[in-house]
């Protein structure tokens, strides 16, 4: 067990030991019982947070994803950008050094929910064959003063020990939110994150950053400055060919009729996310199973089953996202790709 692990174990014990002391006080000082019990509960919660962080970090350090780009349908332009910015600097550092190109920095992926941002991040680590830190806001945010900043510092400390590696921040708007609208503890969190990222740049470290968000307009501008999350890449809903491929891949091992009209289904799911399409397929399968049980007779999945669910679901989160995104795309050049996508969406 290394020093860092021992430290975390000791801190957990420290919190629990002190919680016990406050519980003893609550019995010996009944006039302050409520206050002592509250303090004990806070210390127990601190111990729990440290335990979770220790387990999370140990798990992530062992995590080398097996997913590759070939496992993800479409998004070829995005894959190429990530390959040049993230994967090649890890695989061929000498080439980048020869051209005086520093490694490090990051890519911010944005777009509607369910379009593959998290999967792309995992596949990036799989392609690079490096250790992968998959971080959500709940992994580092704490209600206790100063704890969130410490958790961010620990994360980057672990990453430095694990180079080369990739840190992926999911739901990045919860971590890197605009400081002008954030509360004080969230402002401190963003400042700590900026400090850690800047310290990487001065040492030419092989820590590559990826982040995903549905709300890029809520990310602090300082995080999108050159040298930090320099690249801002749009992850669009799947195009017609990609929707067909998603359908084929998902239904491949399912009991389907000999002919499924993938093109027809694809034409009826314009601007649907990959997650939307999979949900529609699942609902169709559930309805077929229910019918088989009711009639006591097995049949296969038909094109009509899936199209029926497209009509029934009739909810498109992606369209709602674009309604909001277009207001920002009109005023900020960073989101030009949103405008470009909408101009071509009727044929995709």
C-alpha positions as CSV (number, residue, x, y, z in Angstrom):
1,X,0.0,0.0,0.0
2,X,1.5,3.4,-1.0
3,X,1.8,6.5,1.0
4,X,-1.2,8.2,-0.7
5,X,-3.4,5.2,0.1
6,X,-2.2,5.2,3.7
7,X,-2.9,8.9,4.0
8,X,-6.5,8.4,2.8
9,X,-7.0,5.5,5.1
10,X,-5.6,7.5,8.1
11,X,-7.9,10.5,7.2
12,X,-10.9,8.2,7.1
13,X,-10.0,6.8,10.6
14,X,-9.3,10.3,11.8
15,X,-12.9,11.4,10.8
16,X,-14.5,8.3,12.4
17,X,-12.5,8.6,15.6
18,X,-13.6,12.2,16.0
19,X,-17.2,11.4,15.2
20,X,-17.1,8.9,18.0
21,X,-15.8,11.5,20.4
22,X,-18.6,13.8,19.6
23,X,-21.2,11.0,20.1
24,X,-19.7,10.4,23.6
25,X,-19.9,14.2,24.3
26,X,-23.6,14.2,23.2
27,X,-24.3,11.7,26.0
28,X,-22.2,13.5,28.7
29,X,-23.4,17.0,27.7
30,X,-27.2,16.7,27.1
31,X,-27.5,20.5,26.9
32,X,-25.4,20.4,23.7
33,X,-26.6,17.0,22.4
34,X,-28.1,18.2,19.1
35,X,-24.9,20.2,18.2
36,X,-22.6,17.2,19.0
37,X,-24.7,14.7,17.0
38,X,-24.8,17.1,14.0
39,X,-21.0,17.4,14.1
40,X,-20.6,13.6,14.4
41,X,-22.8,13.1,11.3
42,X,-20.7,15.6,9.4
43,X,-17.5,13.7,10.3
44,X,-19.0,10.4,9.3
45,X,-20.0,11.9,5.9
46,X,-16.4,13.1,5.5
47,X,-15.1,9.6,6.1
48,X,-17.6,8.2,3.6
49,X,-16.5,10.8,0.9
50,X,-12.8,9.9,1.4
51,X,-13.6,6.2,1.2
52,X,-15.5,6.7,-2.1
53,X,-12.7,8.8,-3.6
54,X,-10.1,6.2,-2.7
55,X,-12.1,3.4,-4.3
56,X,-12.9,5.6,-7.3
57,X,-9.2,6.5,-7.9
58,X,-7.9,3.0,-7.5
59,X,-10.6,1.7,-9.9
60,X,-9.8,4.4,-12.5
61,X,-6.1,3.8,-12.4
62,X,-6.6,0.3,-13.4
63,X,-9.1,1.2,-16.1
64,X,-7.8,0.9,-19.7
65,X,-10.9,0.9,-21.8
66,X,-11.2,-1.7,-24.6
67,X,-13.6,0.4,-26.7
68,X,-12.1,1.6,-30.0
69,X,-13.2,4.1,-32.6
70,X,-14.3,1.3,-34.9
71,X,-16.9,0.4,-32.3
72,X,-18.6,3.8,-32.8
73,X,-20.7,4.4,-35.9
74,X,-20.0,7.7,-37.7
75,X,-18.4,10.9,-36.2
76,X,-15.4,10.5,-38.5
77,X,-14.5,14.2,-38.4
78,X,-14.5,14.2,-34.6
79,X,-12.4,11.0,-34.4
80,X,-9.8,12.5,-36.7
81,X,-9.6,15.7,-34.6
82,X,-9.2,13.7,-31.4
83,X,-6.6,11.4,-33.0
84,X,-4.4,14.4,-34.0
85,X,-4.9,16.3,-30.7
86,X,-4.9,13.5,-28.1
87,X,-3.9,10.1,-29.5
88,X,-0.9,10.8,-31.7
89,X,0.9,13.0,-29.1
90,X,0.7,10.1,-26.7
91,X,1.8,7.5,-29.2
92,X,4.5,9.6,-31.0
93,X,5.8,12.2,-28.5
94,X,9.1,12.5,-30.2
95,X,7.5,13.7,-33.5
96,X,5.6,16.4,-31.7
97,X,8.7,17.4,-29.8
98,X,10.7,17.6,-33.0
99,X,8.2,20.2,-34.4
100,X,8.2,22.1,-31.1
101,X,4.6,21.1,-30.4
102,X,3.8,20.8,-26.8
103,X,1.6,17.9,-25.7
104,X,-1.2,18.5,-23.2
105,X,-4.2,20.7,-23.3
106,X,-7.7,19.5,-24.0
107,X,-10.8,19.1,-26.1
108,X,-14.3,20.2,-25.1
109,X,-17.0,18.1,-26.8
110,X,-20.5,19.6,-26.8
111,X,-23.8,18.6,-28.3
112,X,-27.3,17.2,-27.6
113,X,-27.6,14.4,-24.9
114,X,-27.2,10.9,-26.1
115,X,-25.0,11.5,-29.1
116,X,-21.9,9.6,-28.0
117,X,-19.7,12.1,-26.2
118,X,-18.9,9.8,-23.3
119,X,-18.4,6.8,-25.6
120,X,-16.0,8.8,-27.8
121,X,-13.9,9.7,-24.6
122,X,-13.7,6.0,-23.6
123,X,-12.7,5.0,-27.1
124,X,-10.0,7.7,-27.2
125,X,-8.4,6.1,-24.1
126,X,-8.9,2.7,-25.8
127,X,-7.1,3.8,-29.0
128,X,-4.3,5.4,-27.0
129,X,-4.1,2.4,-24.6
130,X,-3.5,4.6,-21.6
131,X,-4.9,4.9,-18.1
132,X,-8.3,6.7,-18.0
133,X,-9.8,8.9,-15.3
134,X,-13.6,9.1,-15.8
135,X,-14.7,12.0,-13.6
136,X,-18.2,13.3,-12.9
137,X,-19.0,16.3,-10.7
138,X,-20.2,13.9,-7.9
139,X,-16.8,12.4,-7.7
140,X,-15.0,15.6,-6.7
141,X,-17.6,18.1,-5.4
142,X,-18.1,18.3,-1.7
143,X,-20.4,20.4,0.5
144,X,-17.5,21.0,2.9
145,X,-15.3,24.1,2.5
146,X,-12.1,23.4,0.8
147,X,-12.7,19.7,0.1
148,X,-13.6,20.1,-3.5
149,X,-10.3,21.9,-4.2
150,X,-8.4,19.2,-2.4
151,X,-10.1,16.5,-4.4
152,X,-9.2,18.3,-7.7
153,X,-5.6,18.6,-6.6
154,X,-5.5,14.9,-5.6
155,X,-7.0,13.9,-9.0
156,X,-4.2,15.8,-10.9
157,X,-1.6,14.4,-8.5
158,X,-2.7,10.9,-9.3
159,X,-2.7,11.7,-13.0
160,X,0.9,13.0,-12.9
161,X,1.9,9.6,-11.4
162,X,0.1,7.8,-14.2
163,X,1.4,9.5,-17.3
164,X,0.6,9.2,-20.1
165,X,-3.1,9.3,-19.2
166,X,-6.4,10.9,-20.1
167,X,-8.7,12.7,-17.7
168,X,-12.3,12.9,-18.9
169,X,-14.7,15.3,-17.3
170,X,-18.3,14.3,-17.9
171,X,-21.2,16.8,-17.3
172,X,-18.5,19.5,-17.4
173,X,-20.9,22.3,-16.9
174,X,-21.3,21.2,-13.3
175,X,-17.5,21.4,-12.7
176,X,-16.4,24.3,-15.0
177,X,-19.4,26.6,-14.8
178,X,-19.2,30.3,-15.6
179,X,-17.9,32.0,-12.4
180,X,-20.0,35.2,-12.9
181,X,-23.2,33.1,-12.1
182,X,-21.6,30.6,-9.7
183,X,-21.7,30.6,-6.0
184,X,-18.5,31.2,-4.0
185,X,-17.5,27.5,-3.5
186,X,-18.1,26.8,-7.2
187,X,-15.9,29.8,-8.1
188,X,-13.1,28.3,-6.0
189,X,-13.6,24.9,-7.7
190,X,-13.1,26.5,-11.2
191,X,-10.1,28.5,-10.0
192,X,-8.5,25.3,-8.6
193,X,-9.1,23.5,-11.9
194,X,-7.5,26.4,-13.8
195,X,-4.5,26.3,-11.5
196,X,-4.0,22.5,-12.1
197,X,-4.4,22.8,-15.9
198,X,-1.9,25.7,-16.1
199,X,0.6,23.8,-14.0
200,X,0.5,21.0,-16.6
201,X,1.3,23.3,-19.4
202,X,4.5,24.6,-17.8
203,X,5.9,21.0,-17.5
204,X,4.9,19.6,-20.9
205,X,3.2,16.7,-19.2
206,X,1.5,13.8,-21.0
207,X,-1.9,14.4,-19.3
208,X,-4.5,14.9,-22.0
209,X,-7.9,16.4,-21.1
210,X,-11.3,15.6,-22.6
211,X,-14.6,17.1,-21.4
212,X,-18.2,16.7,-22.4
213,X,-21.1,19.0,-21.9
214,X,-24.7,19.6,-23.1
215,X,-24.3,23.3,-22.1
216,X,-21.1,24.7,-23.5
217,X,-22.4,28.3,-23.1
218,X,-22.3,27.7,-19.3
219,X,-18.6,26.8,-19.3
220,X,-16.3,29.5,-17.9
221,X,-14.6,31.4,-20.7
222,X,-11.2,31.0,-19.0
223,X,-11.4,27.2,-19.4
224,X,-11.9,27.6,-23.1
225,X,-8.9,29.9,-23.5
226,X,-5.8,28.7,-25.5
227,X,-3.7,26.2,-23.7
228,X,-6.6,24.8,-21.7
229,X,-9.7,23.4,-23.5
230,X,-8.4,24.9,-26.7
231,X,-10.5,22.8,-29.1
232,X,-14.3,23.0,-28.9
233,X,-15.8,20.3,-31.0
234,X,-19.5,19.7,-31.9
235,X,-20.8,16.2,-31.5
236,X,-23.9,16.1,-33.7
237,X,-26.8,13.7,-33.8
238,X,-26.1,10.7,-36.2
239,X,-26.6,11.3,-39.9
240,X,-28.7,9.1,-42.1
241,X,-26.1,6.5,-42.7
242,X,-25.0,6.4,-39.1
243,X,-28.6,5.9,-37.9
244,X,-28.9,2.9,-40.2
245,X,-25.7,1.5,-38.8
246,X,-26.8,2.0,-35.2
247,X,-30.0,0.2,-36.0
248,X,-28.1,-2.7,-37.7
249,X,-25.6,-3.0,-34.9
250,X,-28.3,-3.0,-32.2
251,X,-30.7,-5.4,-33.9
252,X,-27.9,-7.7,-35.1
253,X,-28.4,-10.5,-32.6
254,X,-32.1,-9.9,-32.0
255,X,-34.8,-12.1,-33.6
256,X,-35.7,-9.8,-36.5
257,X,-37.6,-10.6,-39.8
258,X,-35.4,-11.4,-42.8
259,X,-36.0,-7.9,-44.2
260,X,-35.9,-4.8,-42.0
261,X,-36.2,-1.5,-43.9
262,X,-33.4,0.3,-42.1
263,X,-33.5,3.2,-44.6
264,X,-37.2,3.8,-43.9
265,X,-36.6,3.9,-40.2
266,X,-33.6,6.2,-40.6
267,X,-35.6,8.6,-42.7
268,X,-38.2,8.8,-39.9
269,X,-35.7,9.5,-37.2
270,X,-34.0,12.7,-38.5
271,X,-32.2,14.5,-35.6
272,X,-32.7,11.6,-33.2
273,X,-29.7,10.8,-31.0
274,X,-28.2,7.3,-30.9
275,X,-29.7,6.9,-27.4
276,X,-33.2,7.8,-28.8
277,X,-32.9,5.2,-31.5
278,X,-31.8,2.5,-29.1
279,X,-34.7,3.4,-26.7
280,X,-37.2,3.1,-29.6
281,X,-35.8,-0.3,-30.5
282,X,-36.1,-1.4,-26.9
283,X,-39.7,-0.2,-26.6
284,X,-40.5,-2.1,-29.9
285,X,-38.9,-5.3,-28.5
286,X,-40.8,-5.0,-25.2
287,X,-44.1,-4.6,-27.1
288,X,-43.4,-7.7,-29.2
289,X,-42.5,-9.7,-26.1
290,X,-45.8,-8.6,-24.5
291,X,-47.7,-9.7,-27.6
292,X,-45.9,-13.1,-27.6
293,X,-46.9,-13.6,-24.0
294,X,-50.5,-12.6,-24.6
295,X,-51.0,-14.8,-27.7
296,X,-48.7,-17.6,-26.5
297,X,-47.0,-17.5,-29.9
298,X,-43.5,-16.3,-30.8
299,X,-42.9,-13.9,-33.7
300,X,-40.0,-11.8,-34.9
301,X,-39.5,-8.1,-34.8
302,X,-40.8,-6.2,-37.9
303,X,-40.1,-2.8,-39.4
304,X,-43.6,-1.8,-38.5
305,X,-42.9,-2.5,-34.8
306,X,-40.1,0.0,-34.7
307,X,-41.9,2.6,-36.8
308,X,-44.9,2.4,-34.5
309,X,-42.6,3.2,-31.5
310,X,-41.2,6.2,-33.4
311,X,-44.8,7.6,-33.6
312,X,-45.7,6.7,-30.0
313,X,-42.5,8.1,-28.5
314,X,-42.7,11.3,-30.5
315,X,-40.3,13.0,-28.2
316,X,-37.1,14.5,-29.5
317,X,-34.8,15.9,-26.8
318,X,-32.4,16.8,-29.6
319,X,-34.8,19.3,-31.2
320,X,-35.4,20.9,-27.8
321,X,-31.6,21.2,-27.4
322,X,-31.2,22.9,-30.7
323,X,-33.9,25.4,-29.9
324,X,-31.8,26.5,-26.9
325,X,-28.4,26.2,-28.6
326,X,-29.3,28.3,-31.6
327,X,-29.7,31.4,-29.5
328,X,-26.1,31.1,-28.4
329,X,-24.8,30.0,-31.8
330,X,-26.1,33.3,-33.3
331,X,-24.0,35.4,-30.9
332,X,-20.8,33.3,-30.3
333,X,-18.6,32.2,-33.2
334,X,-17.4,29.1,-31.2
335,X,-20.7,27.4,-31.9
336,X,-20.9,28.0,-35.6
337,X,-21.1,24.2,-36.2
338,X,-24.6,24.3,-34.7
339,X,-25.7,26.7,-37.5
340,X,-24.0,24.5,-40.1
341,X,-25.7,21.4,-38.9
342,X,-29.1,23.0,-38.9
343,X,-28.7,24.2,-42.5
344,X,-28.1,20.6,-43.6
345,X,-30.4,18.8,-41.1
346,X,-33.3,18.3,-43.5
347,X,-31.2,16.1,-45.8
348,X,-29.5,14.2,-42.9
